[in-house]
Amino acid sequence: MSTMTKLTEVQDSYFTNVKRVEEPVVRFAERMAESMAQYVPERPSFLAELPTTTEFIENQLKFRRRFVDEQAAFTRKMLKALRPVFVKLDAVEHEAAPAKVTKVTSTRSTKAKKAA
């Protein structure tokens, strides 16, 4: 199984589990709203100029959609711009053995070492 296949499975599982939790929460909220609605006053006239709750939320959801779309377009442009680098990074070379790590020696002078 490839890494992308596994990643996609995990993402799908996440959304499946979220939906499983959301449905009973929505049903509970609906029942509570029905019983609480009798205690909520009507919208006062001084709030008439403000958007309704639904209008505000719909506006924010449109903004979120536009924001994500704009970021996705930017990301795709960056992927295209960086393609020469990614071509090298994404190419798999088969080496016989990994490169040997060499020990880095200190560049401090002998006087500095004695002073320390």
C-alpha positions as CSV (number, residue, x, y, z in Angstrom):
1,M,0.0,0.0,0.0
2,S,1.4,3.4,-1.0
3,T,1.8,6.2,1.5
4,M,-0.7,8.3,-0.5
5,T,-3.2,5.5,-0.4
6,K,-2.8,5.2,3.4
7,L,-3.1,9.0,3.8
8,T,-6.3,9.1,1.7
9,E,-7.7,6.2,3.8
10,V,-6.9,8.1,7.1
11,Q,-8.5,11.3,5.7
12,D,-11.6,9.4,4.6
13,S,-11.8,7.7,8.0
14,Y,-11.6,11.1,9.7
15,F,-14.5,12.5,7.8
16,T,-16.6,9.3,8.3
17,N,-16.0,9.6,12.1
18,V,-16.8,13.3,12.2
19,K,-20.1,12.7,10.4
20,R,-20.9,9.9,12.8
21,V,-20.5,12.3,15.7
22,E,-22.1,15.3,14.1
23,E,-25.5,13.7,13.3
24,P,-26.5,13.0,16.9
25,V,-25.2,16.4,18.0
26,V,-27.4,18.1,15.4
27,R,-30.4,16.1,16.4
28,F,-29.8,17.0,20.1
29,A,-29.4,20.7,19.2
30,E,-32.6,20.7,17.2
31,R,-34.6,19.2,20.1
32,M,-33.0,21.8,22.5
33,A,-33.7,24.7,20.2
34,E,-37.4,23.7,19.9
35,S,-37.8,23.8,23.7
36,M,-35.7,26.9,24.2
37,A,-37.3,29.0,21.4
38,Q,-40.2,29.9,23.6
39,Y,-37.8,31.8,26.0
40,V,-35.9,33.7,23.3
41,P,-37.3,37.3,22.7
42,E,-38.0,38.6,19.2
43,R,-35.2,40.5,17.5
44,P,-35.1,44.1,18.7
45,S,-35.6,46.9,16.1
46,F,-32.2,48.5,16.9
47,L,-30.5,45.3,15.5
48,A,-32.4,45.7,12.2
49,E,-29.3,47.1,10.3
50,L,-27.1,44.2,11.4
51,P,-27.1,40.9,9.4
52,T,-29.2,38.0,10.7
53,T,-27.3,35.1,12.2
54,T,-27.9,33.1,9.0
55,E,-26.7,35.9,6.7
56,F,-23.6,36.4,8.8
57,I,-22.7,32.7,8.8
58,E,-23.4,32.2,5.1
59,N,-21.2,35.2,4.4
60,Q,-18.4,33.7,6.5
61,L,-18.7,30.4,4.8
62,K,-18.4,32.1,1.4
63,F,-15.3,33.9,2.7
64,R,-13.8,30.7,3.9
65,R,-14.4,29.1,0.5
66,R,-12.9,32.0,-1.3
67,F,-9.9,32.1,1.1
68,V,-9.2,28.4,0.6
69,D,-9.6,28.8,-3.2
70,E,-7.2,31.7,-3.3
71,Q,-4.6,29.9,-1.2
72,A,-5.0,26.8,-3.4
73,A,-4.3,28.9,-6.5
74,F,-1.3,30.5,-4.8
75,T,0.0,27.0,-3.8
76,R,-0.4,25.7,-7.3
77,K,1.5,28.7,-8.7
78,M,4.3,28.1,-6.1
79,L,4.5,24.4,-7.1
80,K,4.8,25.4,-10.7
81,A,7.5,28.0,-9.9
82,L,9.5,25.6,-7.8
83,R,9.1,22.7,-10.3
84,P,12.9,22.6,-11.1
85,V,13.6,21.9,-7.5
86,F,10.9,19.4,-7.0
87,V,11.9,17.5,-10.1
88,K,15.2,16.8,-8.4
89,L,13.8,16.3,-4.9
90,D,11.1,13.9,-6.1
91,A,13.5,11.8,-8.3
92,V,14.5,8.6,-6.5
93,E,18.2,7.6,-6.9
94,H,19.2,4.1,-5.9
95,E,22.5,4.2,-4.1
96,A,24.5,1.2,-3.1
97,A,25.1,2.6,0.4
98,P,24.3,5.8,2.3
99,A,27.0,8.5,2.3
100,K,29.4,8.2,5.2
101,V,29.2,11.0,7.8
102,T,32.6,12.5,8.6
103,K,33.5,13.9,12.0
104,V,33.6,17.7,12.0
105,T,36.7,19.1,13.8
106,S,36.7,22.2,15.9
107,T,38.0,25.4,14.4
108,R,38.8,27.0,17.7
109,S,42.4,28.0,18.3
110,T,44.5,26.3,20.8
111,K,44.7,29.5,23.0
112,A,40.9,29.7,23.0
113,K,40.6,26.0,24.2
114,K,43.2,26.6,27.0
115,A,41.3,29.7,28.1
116,A,38.1,27.9,28.4
